[in-house]
Amino acid sequence: MPPLVKFILGHVAVGIAAGWILLGAVLALDIAGLRALIANSPDGALAVGMLALFFAITFGSAASGAAIISLGRQDRDGGGRARFAVPQVAAVRVAARLQRRTTAVRARGC
C-alpha cells in the first residue's frame, strides 16, 4: 500500500474513533435527552447505528481533510513545520494631489 494511502487511512481511523468517543459521551451524558429518546423508541438500534455512521463520516472526513492540508506545511528536507512569513512594515512614498472641494449645490431640474 502506498505511504500516502496509509497516511490518509490512519487519520481517517483516528477521526472515526474520535467521533465515536464523542457519540458515546453524548449518549452517556444524555445530552438533550437523546439517550432517553433512543431507549424509548422501537427503532433505537437503527438510530444509534445511523448516529454512529454519520459521526464516523463527519469526523473521519474532517481528520483526513486536516491531514491533507497539513501536508503542504512540511519543509522540503522533510523535517519540522515551515515557519510562517512575518509581515514587515515598509515605508512607501505616495504622491498626493491637493483637490479642491466644491461646496456649490447643483440645481435639480424640475
ChimeraX commands (.cxc) that place a marker at each C-alpha (Angstrom):
marker #1 position 0.00,0.00,0.00 radius 0.5
marker #1 position 1.42,3.44,-0.89 radius 0.5
marker #1 position 2.57,5.56,2.07 radius 0.5
marker #1 position 0.15,8.37,1.22 radius 0.5
marker #1 position -2.83,6.00,1.40 radius 0.5
marker #1 position -1.61,4.68,4.77 radius 0.5
marker #1 position -1.24,8.27,5.96 radius 0.5
marker #1 position -4.81,9.19,4.96 radius 0.5
marker #1 position -6.38,5.97,6.28 radius 0.5
marker #1 position -4.59,6.37,9.59 radius 0.5
marker #1 position -6.03,9.84,10.02 radius 0.5
marker #1 position -9.49,8.65,8.96 radius 0.5
marker #1 position -9.33,5.90,11.61 radius 0.5
marker #1 position -8.36,8.43,14.28 radius 0.5
marker #1 position -11.22,10.71,13.19 radius 0.5
marker #1 position -13.74,7.86,13.31 radius 0.5
marker #1 position -12.54,6.88,16.79 radius 0.5
marker #1 position -12.84,10.50,17.96 radius 0.5
marker #1 position -16.36,10.71,16.54 radius 0.5
marker #1 position -17.46,7.54,18.25 radius 0.5
marker #1 position -15.95,8.67,21.55 radius 0.5
marker #1 position -17.91,11.91,21.25 radius 0.5
marker #1 position -21.07,10.00,20.40 radius 0.5
marker #1 position -20.52,7.77,23.44 radius 0.5
marker #1 position -20.11,10.86,25.62 radius 0.5
marker #1 position -23.29,12.41,24.21 radius 0.5
marker #1 position -25.25,9.24,24.92 radius 0.5
marker #1 position -23.66,8.66,28.33 radius 0.5
marker #1 position -24.37,12.20,29.49 radius 0.5
marker #1 position -27.88,12.07,27.97 radius 0.5
marker #1 position -27.46,15.46,26.34 radius 0.5
marker #1 position -30.83,16.93,25.31 radius 0.5
marker #1 position -32.49,13.70,26.44 radius 0.5
marker #1 position -31.15,11.84,23.40 radius 0.5
marker #1 position -30.39,8.60,25.24 radius 0.5
marker #1 position -33.85,8.52,26.80 radius 0.5
marker #1 position -35.45,9.21,23.43 radius 0.5
marker #1 position -33.48,6.37,21.80 radius 0.5
marker #1 position -34.18,3.99,24.69 radius 0.5
marker #1 position -37.94,4.57,24.42 radius 0.5
marker #1 position -38.04,4.22,20.65 radius 0.5
marker #1 position -38.82,0.88,18.99 radius 0.5
marker #1 position -36.12,1.68,16.41 radius 0.5
marker #1 position -33.42,2.63,18.92 radius 0.5
marker #1 position -30.79,0.35,17.39 radius 0.5
marker #1 position -31.35,1.91,13.98 radius 0.5
marker #1 position -30.98,5.40,15.47 radius 0.5
marker #1 position -27.71,4.51,17.20 radius 0.5
marker #1 position -26.43,2.87,14.03 radius 0.5
marker #1 position -27.25,5.93,11.94 radius 0.5
marker #1 position -25.67,8.24,14.51 radius 0.5
marker #1 position -22.53,6.10,14.56 radius 0.5
marker #1 position -22.36,6.09,10.75 radius 0.5
marker #1 position -22.80,9.84,10.38 radius 0.5
marker #1 position -20.40,10.65,13.23 radius 0.5
marker #1 position -17.84,8.37,11.54 radius 0.5
marker #1 position -18.33,10.04,8.15 radius 0.5
marker #1 position -18.16,13.56,9.59 radius 0.5
marker #1 position -15.17,13.14,11.89 radius 0.5
marker #1 position -13.29,10.82,9.52 radius 0.5
marker #1 position -13.66,13.33,6.69 radius 0.5
marker #1 position -12.57,16.21,8.92 radius 0.5
marker #1 position -9.49,14.32,10.09 radius 0.5
marker #1 position -8.49,13.32,6.56 radius 0.5
marker #1 position -9.01,16.89,5.35 radius 0.5
marker #1 position -6.82,18.24,8.13 radius 0.5
marker #1 position -4.17,15.66,7.27 radius 0.5
marker #1 position -4.20,16.61,3.59 radius 0.5
marker #1 position -3.99,20.31,4.38 radius 0.5
marker #1 position -1.08,19.74,6.77 radius 0.5
marker #1 position 0.97,18.01,4.06 radius 0.5
marker #1 position 1.99,21.31,2.49 radius 0.5
marker #1 position 3.39,22.70,5.74 radius 0.5
marker #1 position 6.45,20.46,5.92 radius 0.5
marker #1 position 9.91,21.68,4.95 radius 0.5
marker #1 position 11.41,20.43,1.73 radius 0.5
marker #1 position 14.02,18.38,3.58 radius 0.5
marker #1 position 11.27,16.58,5.49 radius 0.5
marker #1 position 11.89,17.94,8.97 radius 0.5
marker #1 position 9.53,20.00,11.09 radius 0.5
marker #1 position 6.98,22.52,10.03 radius 0.5
marker #1 position 7.68,25.53,7.89 radius 0.5
marker #1 position 7.52,28.88,9.64 radius 0.5
marker #1 position 5.01,31.47,8.63 radius 0.5
marker #1 position 6.30,34.61,7.00 radius 0.5
marker #1 position 6.31,37.51,9.42 radius 0.5
marker #1 position 4.80,40.62,7.86 radius 0.5
marker #1 position 7.05,43.67,7.96 radius 0.5
marker #1 position 6.04,47.28,7.73 radius 0.5
marker #1 position 7.64,49.15,4.83 radius 0.5
marker #1 position 7.62,52.89,4.23 radius 0.5
marker #1 position 6.04,53.80,0.92 radius 0.5
marker #1 position 6.01,57.27,-0.62 radius 0.5
marker #1 position 2.79,58.25,-2.29 radius 0.5
marker #1 position 2.36,61.31,-4.47 radius 0.5
marker #1 position -0.74,63.17,-3.38 radius 0.5
marker #1 position -2.53,65.95,-5.21 radius 0.5
marker #1 position -4.42,68.63,-3.42 radius 0.5
marker #1 position -8.01,68.62,-4.59 radius 0.5
marker #1 position -10.43,71.47,-4.12 radius 0.5
marker #1 position -13.69,70.71,-2.51 radius 0.5
marker #1 position -16.64,72.24,-4.22 radius 0.5
marker #1 position -19.46,73.27,-1.99 radius 0.5
marker #1 position -21.74,74.52,-4.71 radius 0.5
marker #1 position -25.05,72.74,-4.83 radius 0.5
marker #1 position -26.24,71.79,-8.26 radius 0.5
marker #1 position -29.76,72.78,-9.08 radius 0.5
marker #1 position -32.04,69.93,-9.96 radius 0.5
marker #1 position -34.24,70.22,-12.96 radius 0.5
marker #1 position -37.90,70.22,-12.12 radius 0.5
marker link #1:1,2 radius 0.2
marker link #1:2,3 radius 0.2
marker link #1:3,4 radius 0.2
marker link #1:4,5 radius 0.2
marker link #1:5,6 radius 0.2
marker link #1:6,7 radius 0.2
marker link #1:7,8 radius 0.2
marker link #1:8,9 radius 0.2
marker link #1:9,10 radius 0.2
marker link #1:10,11 radius 0.2
marker link #1:11,12 radius 0.2
marker link #1:12,13 radius 0.2
marker link #1:13,14 radius 0.2
marker link #1:14,15 radius 0.2
marker link #1:15,16 radius 0.2
marker link #1:16,17 radius 0.2
marker link #1:17,18 radius 0.2
marker link #1:18,19 radius 0.2
marker link #1:19,20 radius 0.2
marker link #1:20,21 radius 0.2
marker link #1:21,22 radius 0.2
marker link #1:22,23 radius 0.2
marker link #1:23,24 radius 0.2
marker link #1:24,25 radius 0.2
marker link #1:25,26 radius 0.2
marker link #1:26,27 radius 0.2
marker link #1:27,28 radius 0.2
marker link #1:28,29 radius 0.2
marker link #1:29,30 radius 0.2
marker link #1:30,31 radius 0.2
marker link #1:31,32 radius 0.2
marker link #1:32,33 radius 0.2
marker link #1:33,34 radius 0.2
marker link #1:34,35 radius 0.2
marker link #1:35,36 radius 0.2
marker link #1:36,37 radius 0.2
marker link #1:37,38 radius 0.2
marker link #1:38,39 radius 0.2
marker link #1:39,40 radius 0.2
marker link #1:40,41 radius 0.2
marker link #1:41,42 radius 0.2
marker link #1:42,43 radius 0.2
marker link #1:43,44 radius 0.2
marker link #1:44,45 radius 0.2
marker link #1:45,46 radius 0.2
marker link #1:46,47 radius 0.2
marker link #1:47,48 radius 0.2
marker link #1:48,49 radius 0.2
marker link #1:49,50 radius 0.2
marker link #1:50,51 radius 0.2
marker link #1:51,52 radius 0.2
marker link #1:52,53 radius 0.2
marker link #1:53,54 radius 0.2
marker link #1:54,55 radius 0.2
marker link #1:55,56 radius 0.2
marker link #1:56,57 radius 0.2
marker link #1:57,58 radius 0.2
marker link #1:58,59 radius 0.2
marker link #1:59,60 radius 0.2
marker link #1:60,61 radius 0.2
marker link #1:61,62 radius 0.2
marker link #1:62,63 radius 0.2
marker link #1:63,64 radius 0.2
marker link #1:64,65 radius 0.2
marker link #1:65,66 radius 0.2
marker link #1:66,67 radius 0.2
marker link #1:67,68 radius 0.2
marker link #1:68,69 radius 0.2
marker link #1:69,70 radius 0.2
marker link #1:70,71 radius 0.2
marker link #1:71,72 radius 0.2
marker link #1:72,73 radius 0.2
marker link #1:73,74 radius 0.2
marker link #1:74,75 radius 0.2
marker link #1:75,76 radius 0.2
marker link #1:76,77 radius 0.2
marker link #1:77,78 radius 0.2
marker link #1:78,79 radius 0.2
marker link #1:79,80 radius 0.2
marker link #1:80,81 radius 0.2
marker link #1:81,82 radius 0.2
marker link #1:82,83 radius 0.2
marker link #1:83,84 radius 0.2
marker link #1:84,85 radius 0.2
marker link #1:85,86 radius 0.2
marker link #1:86,87 radius 0.2
marker link #1:87,88 radius 0.2
marker link #1:88,89 radius 0.2
marker link #1:89,90 radius 0.2
marker link #1:90,91 radius 0.2
marker link #1:91,92 radius 0.2
marker link #1:92,93 radius 0.2
marker link #1:93,94 radius 0.2
marker link #1:94,95 radius 0.2
marker link #1:95,96 radius 0.2
marker link #1:96,97 radius 0.2
marker link #1:97,98 radius 0.2
marker link #1:98,99 radius 0.2
marker link #1:99,100 radius 0.2
marker link #1:100,101 radius 0.2
marker link #1:101,102 radius 0.2
marker link #1:102,103 radius 0.2
marker link #1:103,104 radius 0.2
marker link #1:104,105 radius 0.2
marker link #1:105,106 radius 0.2
marker link #1:106,107 radius 0.2
marker link #1:107,108 radius 0.2
marker link #1:108,109 radius 0.2
marker link #1:109,110 radius 0.2
view
